[in-house]
Structures are given as C-alpha cells and as structure tokens.
C-alpha cells in the first residue's frame, strides 16, 4: 500500500472532529504492554530502487527497517554512549591494538546461531574496497586479515593502531551483522526482532514477529512500513486510522495537532545539530577575530524560535549537547553586539560582504540563512544567502565557499571529531587542521584511562569553543506523530537505538 496525499485527505475529512480528546501515549490505565495487532508506520521513502541490504541503509526509513530485521554488535544509547547488542561484552588488550568481543547466544530467523564467522563476514563485506557501504570508514582501522574467530562466539579484532574507543566502531551506523555468505537481500535473513514477510519497493514492507529474538519477542504480531513522501500524507494516515506512527513532522504541523487528542506529538530531544560551518583556512574566516565576532552576534534563542518554531534548544558552538563527554561547564554564549562590532572593526571587516551557502537540502536551512543574515547586519556585516542545488549541496560545500548551513545527527563526540575535525578527516567542512589538536585526539583514543580521556576531550572542546569553525546555534527536536492507541514510544535522538524502534512498543 502506498500512501499519498489524495489517499488520505478523504479519510481525514471524515474523522470525527468532535470526538473526545485522547490521552498522550502511556498516560492511561491501558499503559501496560499487551501483545498482538499490526503496527503501521509511515516514513518518507527512496522510490522503486529501495533495497533491504542493511549495509546500504542511508535514509531514516532504511535505518529503521534495518534495525527491525538485523542487529549490530552494539548501538547508541540515548546519551550516545555505547550499549551492547549482539555483543555481550568486549575487552581490550593491554596495548589497545587488540579487542576481544564476546557474542551472546542469538539466532538468525532461519534458526542458525549467530557466530563469530558471521561477524567477520559482515565486516569484510562492509570493508570491501570495491564497494561503498556507509560504515566502511568506521571499520577502516580494523586489520581484518589478522582478525580471527576464537571459537563460535568470540571474535579477536586486530587494529591498525591503539584505539580506546573501539566500541564506537561496533555501534557504527550500518554495521549490521548478516549470516556468513549473505550478499543478496531480496528476502533478507537477519537476527533482529522482526522477520521478513513481503516487500514492495517504494510502497511497503511487511515484517512478522520473531519469537526467538534474544532480547524478547516484539509485542506486536506484525510491523508494516508504509511509504508516504509527503508530510500531509503521513499525518492524514494517522488521523484517518491507516497508520499509528508518522515520522518527521514540521514544527508547524506539530503545533497544529499537539493537544488536539487525535494525534499525539512526540519530541525527540537533541536529534539534530544546527550550525553554520566557517572555513578557517581561507579569508575571511582565517581571522580568529571575525570568527569570534560571528559567535557573539548570533542570537541563538531567536534562531530556535524563528527557524525551529521553538522545537529545540540553543547551542553553544559545540557538537553533542548532553552526550557523553560533552563540555557542559563551558559558559553559554549570548549575543553581545557591542563586542562583535569591536572585533569586526579590529579585523577590518566592517561592511564586508559574505556569501552564505544554503539550500533546501535540509529543512530550515534557507530560513536559518535569512534570519542569521539579519542578525549579522546589525553588527556591520553584509551576509547574502546563496541557494545551491539540494542534490549536490553536501559535496559542493565540503570544499567550496567560506561559510555554509550545516547539520548533523547523533553520533559519539569522538566520532564527530575524527570524521570532521582532524587534519586528515574526509568530511572536514570547516577545514580545521592543527597538528596539536590531532595529537590531543591521538592521546585521548590511545589511553585506557577514562578519566584522562574525558579531560582530553574537554581540552579539545575548549579549543573548539574559543577558536573553531562551527557556529552551533541550536539542537533541533525530531517530531513524530502517533495515534492515541500507540504506547511505549520513548524520547531518543534520531539514529540511536530506541529511535524508530518498534519491538518495544504496543497497541492499546
């Protein structure tokens, strides 16, 4: 079944507008978990070329479907700390160049046990030089030829360098475990809580409860993913009773329906960093005074209110608010136009015309550029927004331009640093490259002393807060719509374990 706007407008129109308001999920006497029923969830999709290969997962729909059918060795908790999944535990060697991972007793949907050989096959498939799987970069530090199975449920990983944060690799986006030899996924076999039923690419996927899941069988009998690319279609599906979960609502839509009784709005805090990325290797932002002026002229609260319609919280020019190792003690920046103007004059930049690259590649980017341009004008800068191609935006802004709109989903702070802020990082949009900063990172991931590692991450964040190229103005809530009968949906940032997870929810 494909969901589009026309399909559900009539259903929404006949919904009883005068019905009594229903309580939000989990607030009634029916809040105890119960089994049974088919749960229908509506997501935007990827068209007829969709694949069920978990290593190719990229869209939110694909990520949720993958976690329903497959497991990783570990995953991200709500604070993006690492929680065990198929791995029951791990232990580092003395030099941090080897890690021993123990698997829990688990089975694939066809009854085969999950073994060390399946893990090594999965990681070798992801790391294949001829293929482009998303988790490939995360697994690059594993010396796979010298890694081995030490029994049916133990894997000994050899690494190319000391690395204390190896559990982050086990939780990497897309690092799912598939059966040894698996390379075709038209009818996938995984070890996740739901087993494959039927699939119509670009339309729907039907899954069935897997009673033998190691973490307990799901409450619902069946889980059906429905494709609805238009937000109005997803919302009307819930309002009309054709779905119980609508992924990705705009703040305006959430405001319209919140408290109305026919659809509950769930806010997933801190699901997306909202920022401007200044390139520090070229004029004008190679001048620290101008970067500091940008930090001080930004009115973050106004940005959250205007761009996110209040669905979020102000940022402090650092990634990962409330995540493990976040530098929460650094003072929150507030607007100081007088100091910003002084720094701009000292930099000789008064009246400077700056092009801010933006695009419809992400919700709110164009609005953010407009609001920030108005704020900068008050401090004496003339910022002009240039709207680029949404299909090539991320490739375009990686190396071109001087400042751009930027966002990021959840990941460990260590991963953010390694992928975006080291001299050799491949997605370094700010072009931050300092050998002394790289050395701090190497020390942090090279020590087994967690207290020492925390202190080093704090030192790195102090430097970034004072001199970096990311102006992080906010953290957006991710907004979902659910029917009054859906229970158990939890507040978890996008891309973490409990986000878009349907084995622990139920229908009242």
N, C-alpha and C positions, 0 to 999 in steps of 0.2 A: 504494500500500500504506500503510495507516495502522497505526501501532504503538501498542498499548495493553498494559496490564499482563497481561491474560489471554493475549494472543497469545504472549508470550514467557516466561511462567512455566514452561510445559512444556518449551520449548526449553532454558531454563537448567537445568532439573532433569535433563535427560538429558546435559548436557555432562559430559565425563569429569573427575570431580573428582580422579582420581589421575594426570592427565597431567603430564608433566614441565614444570617452570616454564620459561616462555619469557623471553628477554632483553627488556629495555626497547627501545623503538624506537631504531634507529641503532647498536646495540651488537654486531651480528653480522656475519659475513662477507657477508651479503646486503644490506649497507647502501648499496651503490652504486645510484643511481637506475635503475629499469627501467620500461619503458613497458607499458601495457596494463591491462585489467581495468576493472571498475565499482566505484567507491568509493561506499559508502553511509554517509551521515552523519545522525545523529538529533538533532533540536532540538525544543524546545517551540515550538508554532505559534500562529497567531492565528485559527484557525477557518475556516469556509467563506467568509468575506468577505476572505480574503487577496488581496493584489494584487501583481503583479510590477512595478509602477511604481516605479522606483528612487528617485524623489523623495519617495515616501510611506514609504520604509523607516524603521521605528522599532524593531521587535523585533530581537533578535540574529539570528534566522533570516532576517529580511528583509535585514538588513545583510550577512550572509554571501552570500546569494543575489545581491544586487545587485553585490557586488564580483566575483562569478564571471562575471556577464554583461556588466558595464559597467566603465568606467574613470573615474576623476576626473583632473583635471589634475595633482594632487599628492595625497600621502597622508601619514599619520603614521608615522615610524619607531618603533623600539622605545623610544626616549627621547622620543618625541613631537616630535622635530624634523621638519622638512618634507623629504620626498623627492619628486623629480619622478616623474610617471607619464606621462600623455599629453603633458604639457608637457615639452619637453626643456630648457627654461630660461626665466628671466624677468629683466627688468632694469627698475629704477625710473628714472623721470625725476628731474631734479635736485631738484624741489620735493616729491617723493614723492606727487604728486597724479595721476601717470600711471604705468602699468606696461605694459611690452611683454612679452607672453608668446608664446614660440615653440613650436609644436606639433611633435612628432616624426612621422615617417611611420608612420601606423597606419591600419587599415581596420576598417570595421564588418563584421559577419558576412555581410552581403549583398554585400560586395565594394566598397562605396562608400568612398572615403577619408574620414578624419576631417578636417574643415575648420574654419576659424575661424567660419564661419556656423553650424556645429553647436554650437559653444561658446556663441555669443551667443544662439541659440535656447534652449539648455538653461537658461542663467542667466535669461533673460527669463521662461521658463516658471516657474522656481522663485520669481522675484520678483513674479509676478503678484499684484496687490493683492486679487483676488477668490478667491485660493486660499491654502491653509495648508500649505505644504511646510516641512519641518523646517529646511532650510538657508536659508530666506528671511531670517531675521535676520542671518545671516552675510554675505549679499550686499547688505545694505541700504546699505552705504557706497559701492557701485559706482554711478556715474552712467551707467546703461545707455544712455539716449538719445544720450549723447555718446561712447559707446564704439563701436569700429568694427573691421571686418576690414581689415587692411593686407596683403592677399594671402591666398592659400589657407591658409597655415599660420602666420599671425601675427595676434594679437589685441592691439589697443591699448585698454586699460581706462582710462577716466577715473574718478577718485574724487571724492567729495564733500568730502574733507579729506585732509591729508597722513597717510600710513599706511605705516610701515616694515614692518609685519607682514602685508602683503598675501598672501604665500604661505600663511599660515594659512587665508585665505578659500578658496584653491584646493583645500585639503585638507578643507574642512568636511564634516561628516557629512551624507551625502545629496546632495552637489553633483556628481552624476554627469553625464556628457556623453551625450546621446542624439542621434539623427540630426535634422537640421533638419525641422521639421514634425511630428515624432513626438508623439502625445498619446494613444495607445491602446496598451496593453501586454498584450493577451491572448496575443500571440505576439511577445515583445519582440525587437528587434534592437539589439544593443549592440556594443561593441568589446572586451569582456572576453575572458578565456581560454577561456570555455565558451559555446557557443551553445545556444539554446532547443531542447528536444526535445518534451516534453509536460508538462502541468500539471493536477493535480487539487487545487484549493484546499482547504486544511485536511488534505491527505493526503500528497501527494508532488509533487516537481518533478524531472524528468529532463533533464539537460544533456549535451551532447556536446562533445568536444574541438574547439576552434577552432584548426586548424593554422596559420592566418595571424596569430596574435596577435603583436604587436610585441615582447613580452617572452619569446617562445618558447612553443611549444605545451605544454600540460599533459602530465604523464607518464601519467595515467590516460585511458582512452578515454572513460569516462562518469562523471558525477557525479550521484548521486541523493540528494536531500534527503528525509528521511522525518520526518513529524510524530509526536512522542511527547511528550505534555504531562506525563506522569508520569515522574519521575526513574527509578523502578524499571523502566519500560518501556524507557528508553534504555539503562540498564545491562544489562538482560537481553538486549537486542538484540545488544550486543557480546559478551556471554558465550555467547550461542547461535549466533553466526556470521551473524546477519541484518544487522549493521552493523559498521563498523570505527571509528566515532567517535561518542562520546556527549558532547554539550555540556552543561555546567553540572551538576556533581556537588556534593553537600554534603560538608563535611569528614568527616562520619561515614561516608559511603559510600566516600570515598577511602581512609580509614583501613582499612576492611574489606577492600578489594581490592588495596591497594598492596603490591607484592612477592609477590602470590599467583601470578603467572605467566599468568593467563587474561585479565587486563586491565591495561594499563599506565596509570598516573595521571600526567598532565602538569599541572604547576603553572605558571600564567601569572602571574608576579610583578607586584605593584603594579597589579592590574587594577581595583581599586575603592577609592576613599577612603571611610573610615567615620568619621562625625563626629556631633557634636551642634551644632546651629545656635542660638546665643543671639541674640535680637533686642536690639540695642544702643540702640534708640530709645525704649524703654519700661522701666518698672520690672519686675523688679528688676535687669535686666542693663544698664541705662543707667549703673549704678555700676561703674566700672572695677575697683574693689577686689573686687567679687563675681565678675566675670569672671576676674580673676587667681586668685582662690581656687578657682574651678572648674578652671582649668588645673592647679593644684597638687594638688588632691585626687584627680584622675583617676589610676588605676593602669592605664596603657596595656597593660603586659605581661599583666596579669590579664585585661583585656578581650580581647586577642588569643587568649589561651589558652582563655578561657571561651566567648566568642561565636564565634570563628573556628576553635576547636579547633586552634589553633596554625598554621593555614593563612594566614599573613600576617605582617606586622611592625608594630611600634609606630610611630605617627605622632608628629608634633611640632607640631601645630596649624597646619600649612601644607599646602596642596594641592600635589600633583605631585612626590612623592619620586622622586629620580633622573631627573626630566625636565629638559629644557633650561631653564636659568636658576633652577633650584631652589636655595634658600638652605641648602645642606648644612652650612655652617660655624656656623650658629646652634646653641647648646648644646641637647642633648636634654633635654626636661623629664622629671623623675622625681617620684614622689609626695613631697610634703612636707606632711604633715597638720598639723604644728605651725604652719607659716606660713599654711596655708589657714585654720585656725581663727582665727588672729590677724586675717587680712584679713576674715573673715566677721564677727567681733566689731566691727571698725572700721567696717564697712558697716552695722552694726546689724541684721544678718540672722540671728543665731543662732536656731535653731529655725524659721526661715522655711519655710513650706510652698510648694512649687513644683510646678506641673503640667508633666510632660514628655510631650509628644505623641509617640506612636509608632503603629505599625500593622504589619500583615502585608504591606504594600506592597512590602517588600524583605526578603529573607532575613536573619535575625539581628536585626532592629530590636527586636522585643519582648524578646528575650534581652538585648540591649545596654542597654535601658532598665532592666531589672531589676537587672543587675549594677552599673550606674552608680548607681542609687538606693541600693544597699547601701554603695557607696563614699562617697557624699555624706553618708549618715547618720553615718559615723564622724567627719566634720568638723563636724557640727552642723546640717546642712540636712535637711529632710524632703521628699524628692522623691517624687512619686506619678506613676506612669505611667498615661496615659490612652490606650487603644487606639482609634484612629479607623477610619473607613471606608477600606479599602485602595484602593477605586476612585477616591476623591476626595481622598486623603491629600495629594498634592503641591499641589493647588490650595488645600486647606484651610490647610496650614502656611505657605504663602508669605506671607500677611499676618496670620494669626491666631496667638494664643498667644504664648509667651515663649521656649520652648526646644523643640526637636524633634529626633528622629533624622533623620540626613541621610546621603546617599551620593552619589558621583559616579564616572563612568567617566573614561576617558582623554581629555584634550584639552590643548592648549598652555596654559601658565600664563597667557599673555596673554589667551587666550580665557576662562579661568576668571575672571580679574579683570574683563574687560569685560562679561561676562554677569551677574556676581553681586556685584560689589564697588564699582561706581561709583554715583554719586547717581542716574543715570538708568537703571541696569540693570533689566531687566524681570523677572529671576529672582533678586532680591536677598533671600534668605531671612533674612539677619542684619540687614537694614536699615542696613548700614554706609554712611554718606553723609557724606563730608568733602571740601569743595572742594579742600583742599591735596593730598589723595590723588588726586583726579581730575586735578589739574594735573600730578602726577608721571607718571601714566599717559599723559596727552597728550604730555608731553615724551618719554617712552620710545618711543611709537609714531610720534613725529614726527621722530626723529633717525635718520640713516643710519649713525651711528657705533655699531657693535655693542658696543664696549667701554662706551660711555656708556649704551647701552640696558641692558646687563647690570647696571651699577651702579645704575640707577634701579629696575629690578625688585628688586634686593636691598634697596634702601631701603624699597620698598613692603612687602616681606615682613617686614622688621624691625618695621615698624609693626604689621602684622597679627599677628605673633607676640607682640608685647607687649600689644596692646590690642584685637585683633579679636574677632569673634563666633563664629568656627569653632573648636570644640574637636575637633581631628582626632586621634582616638585610635588609628587604625590604617589599614593598607592591606592589603586582602584579596587573596589569590591567587585567580585563577579556576581551577577544577579541571575537567579533561577526562578522559574515559576512552577509550583507544584499544585496538584489537586488537593482538596481537603482530606481525601482518604489516604494519601501517601504519608507514611510515617518513617522516621529513622534517618532522614537526610541531615547530615551534620555540616557544620561550618568548617570547611577545609580549603585551603588555597588551591587554585587550579593547578593541575599536574601533580598533586600529591596523592597519596594512597587513597584517602577517603573521599576525594573529589570524584564526582560522576561514577561512584561505586554503588552497585545495586544488589550485592549479595547480602547486605545487612539492613536493607530497607524492607518494608512490608506494606500491604494494603489493608486498611482497617475496614 
